[in-house]
Amino acid sequence: MSALLDVILPVFLLIGAGYLAVWRGLFTDTGVDGLMAYTQRFAIPCLLFRGIVEIDLGEEFTWPLLLTFYTGALSGFALGVAGARFFGRPWEEAIAIGFCGLFSNSTLLGLPITERAFGSDILRYNYAIIAIHPPLCYLIGVTAMEIVRSHGEPLAGLPRKVTRAMFHNALVIGIALGFVVNLSGIDLPEVADDALDLIIRSALPAALFGLGGILFRYKIEGDAKIIALICTASLVVHPSVAWLLGALLNLSVDQLRAAVLTAAMAPGVNTYIFANIYGRAQRSAASGVLVGTAFSILSVWLWLLILP
């Protein structure tokens, strides 16, 4: 019970505060959009930039850790696609639903919950996972969607579409710049580093409050079976596969904690953005984000009890 009270509830209370503020008219939709634009385009990219700059790429960026997390993510994607097809959804909708099982909320939820549960030192493994999370997930999602949309026609424009989807994302740009600084050994001027630190301190609290406001816009609509499928893929299959594979690959305790707890997060808001880009399964994706975020309170609590 202490894990629920000390680790999880403060994070979700901040999300709830944002939800309540928008619901009661204390914070406008325009304010939410501005806050999320600040966090998604500036503050969180700075946070990820700092994280990538400071990690030891040789020690933390290891294939067993990444294989553990992303095998679970691909399992969630496969279940989402197969389940949606089983329930009679067209291929394009099935890919959008599968993307909900692929793209977990590794940053807005994963970072603060992992830090509160296990301390800031473990976050170096979270940053290693997140470093390839947006580009790899968009690579998989866009490629799969363009293949099913092509109906057998040549895919000459696919590389351009995939590259555009990945590198028009501020998170990817922040991560890429972090790799440049890390690998080049450049030292940031102290004044720039201090300014960066000020931005980073605001990133997660502001993003969590804004996430609550965003969730208020979503309504639980659509097929209950599809919503249950999304929650199962993201909250059960993804972390379960990561936990089993991590044990088989003998990950360290901290690596296993980072991989499984990040995998246990609800679908990220990017899943709705992806569905909206293609105009497919938007209601299912939005409902999956909302219901998955609510149920992740319990699922994360259970994984905190299971993890060493």
C-alpha positions, 0 to 999 in steps of 0.5 A: 500500500505504501507504494500506491500512496508514496509513489503513484498517487502524487503523480496521478493527483497532479494529473487529476488537478489538471483534469479538475482545473479544466473541468471546472473552468479554472484553466482554459483549453487554450491554456492547456494547449500552450502548456503542452506546447511548452512541455512537448516542444521545449521542456521535455526535449531539454530533459531528454537532451540532458539525460542523453548527454549524461548517460554512459552510452557504453554501459547503459545503452545495452542490447539486452535492456533494449531487447527486453523493452521493445520485444514487449512493445512489439508484442503489444503491437501484434496483439493490438493488430491481431485483436482488432482484426479479430473484432472485424476492424479494417487493416488501417484501424487495426494498425492504429489500435496496435500502435496503442499497445506499442507506444507507452507513456514512457516520458510523462508517466514513466520518468516520474513514477520510476524516479519516485519508486527507485530514485534518480540514479535508475533513470539512466536506463529509462533514458536509454530506452526513451532514446529510441522510443519515439523514432522506433515506434513511429518507424514501425507504425508509419511503415505498417500503416503505409504498407496496408494503405498502399494495397500492393502499390509501390512504396517509393515515398515511404522513406520520406514519410517515415523520416518526416514523421520522426524528425518533425518531432521535438522529442526526437530532435532533443534526443538526437542533439543529446547524442551529438553532444555526448559523442563529441564530448562538448562541454556546455557553458555553465550559464547555458547549463544553468538555464537548461536546468531551470527549464528541466525542473518545470518539465514533468510537473507542467506536463503532468498537469497539462496531461490532465487537461488533455485527458478531460477532452477525451470521452469513453466512446467506441467499442468496449472490447477494443478499449479492453484490448488496448489496455490488455496490450499496453498494461498486461502484455507489454510489461509481462513480456519485458519481465519474462525476457528480462529475467531470461537475459539476466538484467540487473535489478535496476535494468529490470525495474526500468524496463518493466516499469516503463513498459507498464505505463498507459498508452501515450498521447502520441497514440491518439496523435498517430490515429488522428494523422491517419483519420483512423480509430481516433475514438478508440485511441482516445478512449484507450489513453483515458481508460489506460491511464486510469487503470495504470494506477492499479497495474503499476502498483502491482508491478511495484509489488512484483519487482525486486 
